[in-house]
Amino acid sequence: MLLIECPWCGPRAETEFSCGGEADIVRPVDTDTLTDQQWGDYLFMRKNPRGVHREQWLHAQGCRRWFKAQRDTVSYAFQGYQTFERPLLSLDNSDAQAGNKQEGKAS
């Protein structure tokens, strides 16, 4: 079973999560002016790369919060996560602690 690290709850079984698909897709501003083809492309067309990819995840059976994760689609390994409060962090605790120290110095 795949373990996914929730930024708030820690490592949990993949069955607790729901994948929301590709991250960072920007909604068109004026949707009334789009053709059916353009609207369909926005709704359904995704990159689906082989390798490193950014996705949205919902901890559906836990804290019910959304976060973004960077994951390798070949190995399924999660490389880091991003919450709405802070940028992409490595799953390695030493990297996360170093980032927190830097944030404290900048304040």
Backbone as numpy.savetxt, mean C-alpha at the origin, in Angstrom:
# Nx Ny Nz CAx CAy CAz Cx Cy Cz
1.23 -20.06 4.97 0.38 -18.88 4.97 1.27 -17.64 4.97
0.86 -16.64 4.23 1.58 -15.38 4.13 1.26 -14.51 5.34
2.29 -13.94 5.94 2.10 -12.98 7.03 2.25 -11.57 6.46
1.30 -10.72 6.79 1.33 -9.33 6.36 1.47 -8.48 7.61
2.38 -7.51 7.57 2.61 -6.65 8.72 1.70 -5.44 8.65
0.70 -5.40 9.52 -0.15 -4.22 9.63 0.66 -3.16 10.37
0.71 -1.93 9.88 1.48 -0.88 10.56 1.01 -0.61 11.99
-0.23 -0.94 12.32 -0.78 -0.66 13.64 -0.86 -1.91 14.52
-1.15 -3.08 13.92 -1.40 -4.29 14.70 -0.25 -5.29 14.68
0.72 -5.08 13.79 1.83 -6.03 13.68 1.51 -7.15 12.70
2.33 -8.20 12.69 2.16 -9.30 11.73 0.86 -10.07 11.97
0.13 -10.28 10.89 -1.13 -11.03 10.96 -1.24 -11.93 9.72
-2.12 -12.91 9.79 -2.35 -13.83 8.68 -2.99 -13.09 7.51
-2.64 -13.50 6.31 -3.18 -12.85 5.11 -4.69 -12.90 5.03
-5.31 -13.86 5.69 -6.77 -13.98 5.65 -7.48 -12.81 6.33
-6.74 -12.03 7.14 -7.33 -10.87 7.81 -7.38 -9.63 6.91
-6.74 -9.70 5.74 -6.57 -8.53 4.89 -7.34 -8.66 3.59
-7.62 -7.52 3.02 -8.23 -7.45 1.70 -7.38 -6.51 0.85
-6.97 -6.98 -0.33 -6.15 -6.17 -1.21 -7.04 -5.22 -2.00
-6.69 -3.95 -1.99 -7.46 -2.94 -2.71 -6.90 -2.62 -4.08
-5.90 -3.38 -4.52 -5.34 -3.18 -5.85 -4.21 -2.19 -5.88
-3.88 -1.79 -7.09 -2.76 -0.89 -7.33 -2.94 0.44 -6.59
-1.87 0.91 -5.97 -1.91 2.18 -5.23 -1.58 3.34 -6.15
-1.87 4.52 -5.69 -1.48 5.78 -6.35 -2.16 6.03 -7.69
-3.36 5.54 -7.86 -4.13 5.82 -9.07 -4.91 7.11 -8.84
-4.71 8.08 -9.69 -5.33 9.39 -9.53 -6.66 9.43 -10.28
-7.72 9.78 -9.57 -9.04 9.90 -10.19 -9.06 11.13 -11.10
-9.64 10.99 -12.29 -9.75 12.16 -13.18 -10.57 13.26 -12.52
-10.18 14.52 -12.77 -10.83 15.67 -12.13 -12.23 15.90 -12.67
-12.38 16.00 -13.97 -13.67 16.30 -14.58 -14.20 15.06 -15.30
-14.85 14.20 -14.55 -15.30 12.92 -15.11 -16.41 13.06 -16.15
-17.13 14.16 -16.12 -18.22 14.37 -17.09 -17.71 14.54 -18.52
-16.46 14.95 -18.67 -15.92 15.17 -20.01 -15.20 13.94 -20.58
-15.09 12.87 -19.80 -14.38 11.68 -20.27 -15.23 10.87 -21.23
-14.58 10.26 -22.19 -15.27 9.32 -23.08 -15.45 8.01 -22.32
-16.29 7.13 -22.85 -16.47 5.82 -22.23 -15.15 5.06 -22.18
-14.35 5.20 -23.21 -13.04 4.53 -23.27 -12.13 5.05 -22.15
-12.06 6.36 -21.97 -11.21 6.94 -20.92 -11.69 6.54 -19.52
-13.00 6.55 -19.31 -13.54 6.16 -18.01 -13.26 4.68 -17.74
-13.43 3.85 -18.74 -13.14 2.43 -18.61 -11.68 2.17 -18.31
-10.79 2.92 -18.95 -9.36 2.78 -18.68 -9.04 3.13 -17.22
-9.64 4.20 -16.73 -9.42 4.60 -15.34 -9.93 3.50 -14.38
-11.10 2.97 -14.65 -11.70 1.99 -13.74 -11.02 0.63 -13.76
-10.61 0.16 -14.95 -10.23 -1.23 -15.08 -8.78 -1.51 -15.48
-8.12 -0.60 -16.13 -6.78 -0.88 -16.63 -5.73 -0.66 -15.54
-4.97 -1.70 -15.26 -3.92 -1.64 -14.25 -2.62 -2.16 -14.86
-1.50 -1.77 -14.24 -0.19 -2.13 -14.78 0.14 -3.61 -14.61
-0.16 -4.19 -13.44 0.10 -5.60 -13.14 1.54 -6.01 -13.46
2.52 -5.34 -12.88 3.92 -5.63 -13.21 4.43 -6.90 -12.55
5.48 -7.43 -13.11 6.20 -8.53 -12.50 7.36 -7.89 -11.75
7.38 -8.01 -10.45 8.42 -7.38 -9.64 7.82 -6.47 -8.59
8.55 -5.42 -8.24 8.13 -4.51 -7.18 6.92 -3.69 -7.62
5.95 -3.60 -6.72 4.64 -3.03 -7.04 4.09 -2.39 -5.76
3.35 -1.29 -5.88 2.70 -0.65 -4.73 1.21 -0.96 -4.75
0.70 -1.40 -3.60 -0.70 -1.80 -3.48 -1.35 -1.15 -2.26
-2.69 -1.11 -2.28 -3.46 -0.67 -1.13 -3.97 -1.92 -0.41
-3.93 -1.91 0.91 -4.42 -3.04 1.70 -5.32 -2.53 2.81
-6.35 -3.31 3.11 -7.26 -3.03 4.22 -7.13 -4.15 5.24
-6.89 -3.80 6.50 -6.88 -4.81 7.55 -8.33 -5.05 7.96
-9.03 -5.80 7.13 -10.48 -5.97 7.22 -10.93 -6.64 8.51
-10.15 -7.58 9.02 -10.58 -8.30 10.22 -9.75 -7.90 11.43
-9.23 -6.70 11.38 -8.43 -6.18 12.49 -8.83 -4.75 12.77
-7.90 -3.84 12.58 -8.14 -2.43 12.91 -8.96 -1.68 11.86
-9.23 -2.31 10.72 -10.04 -1.75 9.63 -9.43 -0.48 9.04
-8.11 -0.38 9.07 -7.42 0.77 8.49 -6.78 0.39 7.16
-6.72 1.38 6.27 -6.07 1.22 4.97 -4.61 1.62 5.09
-3.76 0.95 4.33 -2.36 1.34 4.21 -1.87 0.92 2.84
-0.74 1.48 2.44 -0.12 1.11 1.18 1.10 0.25 1.49
1.32 -0.73 0.65 2.47 -1.61 0.83 3.25 -1.72 -0.47
4.54 -1.86 -0.32 5.39 -2.15 -1.48 5.71 -3.63 -1.41
5.41 -4.37 -2.49 5.53 -5.82 -2.47 6.13 -6.30 -3.78
6.92 -7.35 -3.70 7.48 -8.00 -4.88 6.48 -9.06 -5.33
5.92 -8.92 -6.52 4.90 -9.85 -6.99 5.47 -11.21 -7.38
6.79 -11.32 -7.50 7.41 -12.60 -7.83 7.58 -13.45 -6.56
8.13 -12.85 -5.52 8.40 -13.58 -4.28 7.30 -13.41 -3.24
6.36 -12.51 -3.45 5.29 -12.14 -2.52 5.81 -11.41 -1.28
7.10 -11.10 -1.23 7.70 -10.47 -0.06 7.29 -8.99 0.02
6.82 -8.61 1.21 6.50 -7.22 1.46 7.80 -6.50 1.82
8.05 -5.37 1.17 9.30 -4.64 1.38 9.12 -3.42 2.28
7.92 -2.99 2.47 7.67 -1.84 3.33 6.20 -1.45 3.27
5.85 -0.49 4.09 4.46 -0.03 4.11 4.44 1.47 4.28
3.30 2.05 3.97 3.11 3.49 4.10 1.73 3.74 4.67
1.68 4.58 5.69 0.38 4.98 6.23 0.11 6.40 5.75
-1.02 6.91 6.08 -1.34 8.27 5.66 -0.63 9.30 6.55
-0.09 8.85 7.69 0.61 9.76 8.59 2.11 9.82 8.32
2.67 8.79 7.68 4.11 8.77 7.46 4.45 8.08 6.15
5.62 8.40 5.58 6.01 7.83 4.28 6.43 6.38 4.38
6.78 5.81 3.24 7.15 4.41 3.14 8.27 4.07 4.11
8.05 3.05 4.92 9.06 2.58 5.86 9.40 1.13 5.55
10.64 0.79 5.76 11.08 -0.58 5.61 10.47 -1.40 6.73
10.29 -2.70 6.52 9.77 -3.55 7.57 10.85 -3.87 8.60
12.11 -3.56 8.31 13.21 -3.76 9.23 13.09 -2.73 10.34
12.97 -3.16 11.58 12.77 -2.24 12.70 13.88 -1.22 12.85
15.12 -1.59 12.51 16.22 -0.64 12.66 16.04 0.53 11.71
15.53 0.27 10.49 15.27 1.35 9.54 14.15 2.25 10.05
13.12 1.66 10.62 11.99 2.44 11.12 12.43 3.31 12.29
13.26 2.76 13.18 13.72 3.53 14.33 14.61 4.68 13.88
15.47 4.44 12.88 16.33 5.50 12.36 15.49 6.62 11.75
14.43 6.26 11.04 13.53 7.26 10.45 12.84 8.08 11.51
12.43 7.43 12.61 11.76 8.15 13.69 12.72 9.13 14.36
13.99 8.75 14.52 14.97 9.64 15.12 15.20 10.86 14.25
15.27 10.65 12.91 15.48 11.76 11.99 14.30 12.72 12.03
13.07 12.17 12.12 11.89 13.01 12.19 11.92 13.87 13.45
12.44 13.31 14.56 12.52 14.05 15.81 13.51 15.19 15.72
14.61 15.02 14.98 15.62 16.05 14.84 15.10 17.21 13.99
14.25 16.91 13.00 13.76 17.93 12.09 12.74 18.84 12.77
12.13 18.38 13.85 11.08 19.16 14.51 11.61 20.39 15.17
